[in-house]
C-alpha cells in the first residue's frame, strides 16, 4: 500500500519516534467540530500513542494547558489497544459506523506508515534486524503484506540484495475504503520492465494514473470486487426442529449487502473522477382497475370470512350473501336494466354492449397502485491515456481485471455456472487537513450498493484511427465504458440510516 511519509516528523531528542498531526471529527456530528490529534509512533518497537493536542474540545481532563492528553496506546508485542481517556475516545472513535471505521483506518494506516518508516530507514545491521522483528510481529502481519509489495503508484528503485524496496520520499497516500479490521491485501509489485503481471488468483491493486503530486491528491472512484454470496442459506431450510417462524427472516434484506462486503476484496481499482455522475431513483407504479361489481362482491366475501369461525364454511356463506345483495340491487329498475345489459354483453362476448345500449359503463375504480421497487443502473466512461510503458501495462491490466471479475465461472464438474464477482463503487473524497490527506465517502455524492457489472465496452481506437506506441505496441488510448446495476433495491430504511449522516445517502 503506497504511503505518504512526508507528514511524519522525527521527534526531537528521540531517534526512534516519529510524529504525525491530523484532525478528526469530535462529538456530535451536527457540530462539525474537529479535534487535532498527535500520533507518536516508534519505528523500533512498533508501539504508538494517540493524543489530543492543540485546542482540547473535550476540556483539559485534569491536564495542564498546553499538554497533550493521551487517548489510547497500542502495544505491538501484545497486539493490544489500551484506552487512556475514555471520554475523548468515545467522542472521536465511537458513536456510529463512520466513527468505528475511523478508528480501524487510523490504526491500519499508522501501522503501515511506521513499518514504511522502519523500512526506509533500515541502513545499518541493527536497523535491519529491528525491521525484520517488527515485520514478523503478529500485530504487523497485515501491514507487512502491504508494505513489502508496492503498487504501481510507488516510486521504487532497483531491488537490493536483501530484497527491500527503496521508497521515494514523495510517495503519496492511497487509502482504500476499509470494510473491517483485517486488511490482508496482496498488491502488484512494480518491476523495472513495467509489467507487473496479473495474478490468476488473489487480491490485486490498480490505480490509474501512476503517481500524483505529493500532498495534493485528488478525488477518485474506487471499484472493489467481491465474491458473490448466495442470499439463501439452504443449511437451515427443512432442518429438523425448524419452526415455521424461523423461515421469516425480517433482516434478510438488510444483511444482503453486508454478506457481500464481509468477504475479502478480490481486486481494488482506483480511477479518476469522470463526468456525467448521476443516479436515478425510480419506483414502479401501474394503473389498476377493479369493477364496482367485483368490489361489492369482494367486500361481502371478506366480511363474511373474517367474522366467521369456520373459514371453509364461510366461503359458501359469502356466496349466498353475494346472491342476496344482487337480488336487492335488481329491485332498482335502473340498476336492473344496466346489469341485464352487462350480463347480456358478457354472454354474447360483447363487452361494450352495455355502453352501446345505455351509454354507461360499470365503474372500473381505476387507481394508480404501487408495483414494486426498481434496481438502479450506473454508467461510467473513463478515458485511459497511458503516458509511459508501465502505465500502458497498467491500463491493460485494469481492463483484464474487470473482464475477469465480471465473467461467469464454470464449476469443477462443468455442470453448473457460478455467479460472477460483484462490485462496490465508491466516490472517494480527500478531506485535506493541513498536510494530512484523509479519504472518505464523498459527502455530496450518492452511495451505491453492491453491483453487478453487466456490460464492458472498450474502444481501442478512441480517436478514430489506429495508433500505437513504438516501445511495446500499446494503443495510445482506451475508452472504457462500464455499466453496473445494483443487486438489491434501495429501501426507506436504507435512506433513514443515512439521513443524519454527513453524506448524500443512496
C-alpha positions in Angstrom: 0.0 0.0 0.0 1.6 3.3 -1.0 2.0 5.7 1.8 3.0 9.3 2.2 5.7 9.7 4.8 6.2 13.4 4.3 3.7 14.2 7.0 5.7 12.3 9.7 8.4 14.2 11.5 11.2 12.8 13.7 10.6 13.7 17.4 13.3 15.9 18.8 15.5 14.0 21.2 14.4 10.5 20.2 15.8 8.9 17.1 13.1 6.1 17.1 9.9 8.2 17.5 8.1 9.9 14.6 5.1 12.2 14.9 2.1 13.0 12.8 -0.7 15.5 13.4 -4.1 15.3 11.9 -7.7 16.3 12.6 -10.7 14.1 13.4 -14.4 14.8 13.9 -15.3 15.2 17.6 -18.5 14.8 19.5 -21.9 15.2 17.8 -21.6 15.1 14.0 -24.0 18.0 13.8 -21.5 20.3 15.5 -18.9 19.6 12.7 -16.1 20.1 15.2 -12.6 18.6 14.6 -10.1 17.7 17.3 -6.4 17.9 16.4 -4.7 14.7 17.4 -1.0 13.8 17.6 0.3 10.3 16.8 3.7 9.2 18.3 5.0 6.1 16.6 8.1 4.2 17.5 9.7 2.6 14.4 11.8 0.2 16.5 9.1 -1.3 18.8 6.0 -0.6 16.6 4.2 1.0 19.6 2.3 4.2 19.2 0.2 6.6 21.2 -2.7 8.8 20.0 -3.2 12.0 22.0 -5.4 15.1 21.8 -3.3 18.2 21.0 -3.9 21.9 20.3 -7.3 23.1 21.5 -8.9 20.4 23.7 -12.5 20.3 22.6 -13.4 17.9 25.5 -11.8 20.0 28.2 -8.4 19.6 29.9 -9.5 16.5 31.9 -7.1 17.5 34.7 -4.1 18.1 32.4 -2.3 21.4 32.4 -2.9 23.8 29.4 -0.5 23.0 26.5 -0.1 19.4 27.5 -1.3 16.6 25.1 -4.0 14.4 26.5 -3.3 10.7 25.7 -6.4 9.0 24.3 -5.2 5.4 23.6 -2.0 3.5 23.1 -1.0 0.4 21.0 1.4 -2.3 22.3 2.8 -4.1 19.2 4.2 -7.1 21.1 0.9 -7.8 22.8 -1.2 -6.6 19.9 -3.3 -4.7 22.4 -5.0 -1.3 22.4 -5.3 0.4 25.8 -7.8 3.3 26.2 -6.2 6.0 28.3 -9.0 8.6 28.2 -12.5 7.1 27.8 -14.2 10.5 27.2 -12.1 11.6 24.3 -12.0 8.1 22.8 -15.8 7.8 22.7 -16.2 11.3 21.2 -13.7 10.7 18.4 -13.9 6.9 17.7 -17.3 5.7 18.8 -21.0 6.6 18.1 -21.7 5.4 14.6 -20.3 3.2 11.9 -18.3 6.1 10.4 -16.5 6.7 13.7 -15.8 3.0 14.1 -14.3 2.9 10.6 -12.2 5.9 11.5 -10.6 4.0 14.4 -9.9 1.0 12.2 -8.5 3.1 9.3 -6.3 5.2 11.7 -4.7 2.1 13.2 -4.3 0.4 9.8 -2.6 3.4 8.2 -0.4 4.1 11.3 0.9 0.6 11.2 1.7 0.8 7.5 3.4 4.2 8.0 5.5 3.0 10.9 6.6 -0.1 9.0 7.4 2.0 5.9 9.5 4.4 8.0 11.4 1.5 9.5 11.9 0.1 6.0 13.1 3.4 4.6 15.5 4.0 7.5 16.9 0.4 7.5 20.5 1.0 6.6 22.6 -0.5 9.5 22.5 -4.1 10.6 20.7 -3.2 13.8 18.1 -1.3 11.9 17.5 -4.2 9.5 17.2 -6.5 12.5 14.6 -4.2 14.0 12.7 -4.1 10.8 12.7 -7.9 10.5 11.5 -8.2 14.1 8.7 -5.7 13.5 7.6 -7.3 10.3 7.3 -10.7 12.0 5.1 -9.5 14.8 1.5 -10.8 14.6 0.2 -7.3 15.1 2.1 -6.1 12.0 1.5 -9.2 9.8 -1.1 -7.5 7.6 0.9 -4.3 7.3 4.0 -6.3 6.3 2.0 -7.9 3.5 1.0 -4.4 2.2 4.3 -2.6 2.6 6.5 -5.4 1.2 4.6 -5.4 -2.1 4.2 -1.9 -3.6 1.6 -1.0 -6.1 2.4 0.9 -9.3 1.9 4.3 -7.7 5.1 3.7 -5.6 8.3 5.1 -6.9 10.7 2.3 -6.4 14.3 1.7 -7.3 16.1 -1.5 -8.2 15.8 -4.3 -5.7 18.8 -4.6 -3.4 20.4 -7.8 -2.3 18.1 -8.0 0.8 15.1 -7.6 -1.5 13.9 -4.4 0.2 12.3 -1.7 -1.9 13.7 1.8 -1.9 10.9 4.2 -1.4 10.8 7.8 -2.6 10.1 10.5 0.0 7.4 11.9 -2.3 5.2 8.8 -2.3 1.5 9.6 -1.8 -1.1 8.0 0.5 -3.6 5.8 -1.1 -6.3 4.8 1.4 -8.8 2.2 0.4 -12.2 2.1 1.9 -11.6 -0.5 4.7 -14.5 -2.8 5.4 -13.1 -4.5 8.5 -10.1 -4.8 10.8 -8.5 -7.4 8.6 -6.9 -5.9 5.6 -4.6 -8.6 4.3 -4.3 -7.4 0.6 -1.6 -8.5 -1.7 -0.7 -5.9 -4.3 1.2 -5.9 -7.6 4.9 -5.3 -7.2 6.5 -2.7 -9.5 9.3 -4.1 -11.6 11.8 -2.4 -13.9 10.3 -3.7 -17.1 7.0 -2.0 -16.2 4.9 -5.2 -16.5 3.7 -6.4 -13.0 1.9 -9.4 -14.5 -1.6 -10.3 -13.5 -2.1 -13.0 -10.8 -4.7 -15.6 -11.7 -6.0 -15.6 -8.1 -5.7 -13.4 -5.0 -6.2 -9.7 -4.4 -4.6 -7.1 -6.5 -4.5 -3.3 -6.6 -4.6 -1.0 -9.6 -4.5 2.8 -9.7 -4.6 5.0 -12.8 -2.9 7.3 -13.5 0.5 6.3 -12.0 1.8 8.8 -9.3 0.4 12.1 -8.3 1.5 15.5 -6.9 2.6 14.9 -3.3 0.3 16.1 -0.6 -2.2 17.5 -3.2 -4.1 14.4 -4.3 -7.5 14.2 -6.0 -10.9 12.7 -5.5 -11.3 9.3 -7.3 -13.7 6.5 -8.0 -12.9 3.2 -6.2 -14.2 -0.1 -7.7 -13.7 -3.1 -5.4 -14.6 -6.6 -6.5 -16.0 -9.3 -4.1 -17.0 -12.9 -4.5 -20.8 -13.4 -4.8 -22.5 -14.7 -1.7 -25.9 -16.5 -2.2 -28.7 -14.9 -0.3 -30.5 -18.1 0.6 -29.0 -20.3 3.3 -30.0 -23.9 2.4 -28.5 -25.3 5.5 -31.4 -24.2 7.6 -34.2 -25.0 5.2 -36.1 -28.1 6.2 -33.8 -28.9 9.2 -35.2 -31.0 12.0 -36.9 -28.9 14.6 -37.1 -25.9 12.4 -40.2 -23.8 13.3 -42.3 -22.1 10.7 -41.4 -18.7 12.2 -37.7 -19.3 11.5 -38.3 -19.0 7.8 -39.5 -15.4 8.3 -36.2 -13.5 8.4 -37.1 -9.9 8.9 -33.4 -8.9 8.5 -32.6 -10.9 5.3 -32.7 -7.9 3.1 -30.8 -5.7 5.5 -27.9 -8.2 5.7 -27.7 -8.9 2.0 -25.1 -6.2 1.3 -23.2 -6.9 4.5 -22.9 -10.5 3.4 -21.1 -9.4 0.3 -18.9 -6.8 1.9 -17.8 -9.1 4.7 -15.7 -11.1 2.2 -12.1 -10.3 1.5 -11.8 -8.0 -1.5 -10.7 -9.6 -4.8 -9.4 -6.5 -6.6 -9.3 -2.8 -6.0 -9.2 -0.3 -8.9 -8.9 3.4 -8.4 -9.7 5.7 -11.3 -10.1 9.5 -11.7 -13.4 11.2 -11.2 -15.3 11.3 -14.5 -18.1 13.5 -15.9 -21.7 12.6 -16.0 -22.0 11.3 -12.5 -25.7 10.8 -11.7 -28.2 8.5 -10.1 -31.8 7.8 -10.9 -34.1 6.6 -8.2 -37.4 5.2 -9.6 -40.3 3.3 -8.2 -42.7 1.2 -10.3 -46.4 2.2 -10.3 -49.1 0.8 -12.5 -52.7 1.8 -13.1 -55.2 -0.9 -12.0 -59.0 -1.3 -12.3 -61.5 -3.2 -10.2 -65.1 -3.4 -11.3 -67.7 -2.0 -8.9 -69.4 -5.3 -9.0 -66.2 -7.2 -8.1 -65.5 -4.7 -5.3 -69.0 -5.2 -3.8 -68.6 -9.0 -4.0 -65.1 -8.8 -2.6 -66.2 -6.7 0.4 -69.1 -9.1 1.1 -66.8 -12.1 1.0 -64.1 -10.5 3.1 -66.5 -9.5 5.9 -68.1 -13.0 5.9 -64.8 -14.8 6.0 -63.2 -12.6 8.7 -66.2 -12.8 11.0 -66.8 -16.5 10.7 -65.3 -19.1 13.0 -65.3 -21.6 10.1 -63.4 -20.1 7.1 -64.2 -23.1 4.9 -68.0 -22.8 5.5 -67.7 -19.0 5.3 -66.9 -19.2 1.6 -70.3 -20.8 0.9 -72.0 -18.3 3.2 -70.2 -15.5 1.3 -71.5 -16.7 -2.0 -75.1 -16.7 -0.6 -74.6 -13.2 0.7 -73.4 -12.0 -2.8 -76.6 -13.5 -4.3 -78.8 -11.8 -1.8 -77.1 -8.5 -2.4 -77.6 -9.0 -6.1 -81.3 -9.6 -5.6 -81.6 -6.4 -3.6 -79.9 -4.4 -6.5 -82.3 -5.9 -9.0 -85.2 -4.2 -7.2 -84.0 -0.9 -8.6 -85.2 -0.7 -12.2 -82.3 1.5 -13.5 -79.8 -0.8 -11.9 -81.6 -3.8 -13.1 -81.5 -2.5 -16.7 -77.8 -1.8 -16.5 -77.0 -5.2 -15.0 -79.1 -7.1 -17.5 -77.4 -5.3 -20.4 -74.0 -6.0 -18.7 -74.6 -9.7 -18.3 -76.1 -9.9 -21.8 -72.9 -8.5 -23.2 -70.9 -11.0 -21.2 -73.0 -13.9 -22.5 -72.6 -12.7 -26.1 -68.8 -11.9 -25.7 -69.6 -8.3 -26.4 -68.1 -6.3 -23.5 -69.2 -2.9 -24.9 -72.8 -3.9 -25.2 -73.9 -2.1 -22.0 -72.2 1.1 -23.2 -73.9 0.9 -26.6 -77.3 0.1 -25.1 -77.3 2.6 -22.2 -74.4 5.0 -22.7 -72.9 3.9 -19.4 -70.2 1.6 -18.2 -69.6 -0.3 -15.0 -67.4 1.8 -12.7 -63.9 0.4 -13.0 -62.5 2.2 -10.0 -59.2 3.0 -11.7 -56.3 3.7 -9.3 -52.5 4.0 -9.5 -51.0 1.2 -7.4 -47.5 0.6 -6.2 -46.0 -2.2 -8.2 -42.6 -2.6 -6.6 -39.1 -1.0 -6.4 -36.6 -0.9 -9.3 -32.9 -1.6 -9.5 -30.7 1.4 -10.2 -28.1 1.3 -13.0 -24.9 3.4 -13.2 -22.8 4.1 -16.3 -19.2 5.3 -16.2 -17.0 6.4 -19.0 -13.2 6.6 -18.4 -10.6 7.8 -20.9 -7.3 5.9 -20.3 -4.4 7.6 -22.0 -1.1 5.8 -21.0 1.9 8.2 -20.8 4.6 5.6 -20.3 5.3 1.9 -20.9 4.5 0.9 -17.4 1.2 2.9 -17.5 0.2 1.2 -20.7 0.6 -2.2 -19.0 -1.4 -0.8 -16.0 -4.3 0.2 -18.4 -4.2 -3.3 -19.9 -4.3 -5.0 -16.5 -7.2 -2.8 -15.3 -9.2 -3.9 -18.4 -8.3 -7.5 -18.0 -9.2 -7.5 -14.3 -12.6 -6.1 -15.0 -13.2 -8.6 -17.7 -12.2 -11.5 -15.5 -14.2 -10.4 -12.4 -17.4 -9.9 -14.5 -17.2 -13.2 -16.3 -19.2 -16.2 -15.1 -17.3 -19.1 -13.7 -17.6 -22.8 -14.5 -18.0 -25.4 -11.7 -15.4 -28.1 -11.3 -17.8 -30.6 -12.9 -18.7 -28.1 -15.7 -22.3 -28.9 -14.9 -23.1 -25.5 -13.4 -22.1 -21.9 -14.0 -21.3 -19.8 -11.0 -22.2 -16.2 -10.5 -19.5 -13.6 -11.4 -18.0 -11.3 -8.8 -19.9 -8.3 -7.6 -18.5 -4.7 -7.3 -18.7 -2.0 -4.7 -18.4 1.5 -6.2 -17.4 4.4 -4.0 -16.8 8.1 -4.7 -13.8 8.9 -2.6 -13.3 12.4 -1.3 -10.0 13.8 0.0 -10.5 16.0 3.1 -7.3 17.9 3.4 -6.4 18.6 7.0 -3.2 20.7 6.8 -0.7 18.4 5.2 -2.6 15.2 6.1 -4.9 13.8 3.4 -7.8 11.7 4.7 -10.1 9.8 2.3 -13.7 9.0 2.9 -17.0 8.5 1.1 -17.8 11.8 -0.7 -20.2 13.8 1.4 -22.1 15.2 -1.6 -22.3 12.3 -3.9 -24.6 9.3 -3.6 -23.7 6.0 -2.1 -24.1 2.8 -4.1 -25.0 -0.7 -3.0 -23.0 -3.7 -4.3 -23.5 -4.0 -8.1 -23.1 -6.5 -10.9 -21.0 -5.4 -13.9 -23.5 -6.0 -16.7 -21.6 -4.5 -19.6 -18.0 -3.6 -20.5 -17.3 -1.7 -23.7 -13.8 -0.8 -24.8 -12.9 1.4 -27.7 -9.4 0.6 -28.7 -9.2 3.4 -31.3 -10.9 6.3 -29.5 -9.6 9.0 -31.8 -10.9 7.3 -34.9 -7.6 5.9 -36.1 -5.3 3.0 -35.3 -2.3 4.3 -33.4 0.2 2.5 -31.1 3.3 3.3 -29.2 6.6 2.1 -30.7 8.1 0.8 -27.5 5.6 -2.1 -26.8 2.8 -1.8 -29.3 0.3 -0.4 -26.7 -2.7 1.6 -28.1 -2.3 5.3 -27.4 -5.6 5.3 -25.6 -8.6 3.3 -24.5 -12.2 4.5 -23.9 -13.6 2.3 -21.1 -17.4 2.3 -20.7 -18.9 0.3 -17.7 -22.5 -0.4 -16.8 -23.3 -1.5 -13.3 -26.6 -2.5 -11.7 -27.3 -2.8 -8.0 -28.2 -6.3 -6.8 -30.9 -5.1 -4.5 -33.3 -2.1 -4.3 -32.9 1.0 -2.1 -35.5 0.9 0.7 -36.7 3.7 3.0 -34.8 2.1 5.9 -31.5 2.5 3.9 -32.2 6.2 3.4 -33.2 6.6 7.0 -29.9 5.1 8.2 -28.0 7.7 6.2 -30.4 10.6 6.9 -28.5 12.1 9.8 -25.0 11.2 8.4 -22.7 13.6 6.6 -23.4 12.2 3.1 -26.0 12.3 0.2 -27.5 8.9 1.1 -28.2 6.3 -1.5 
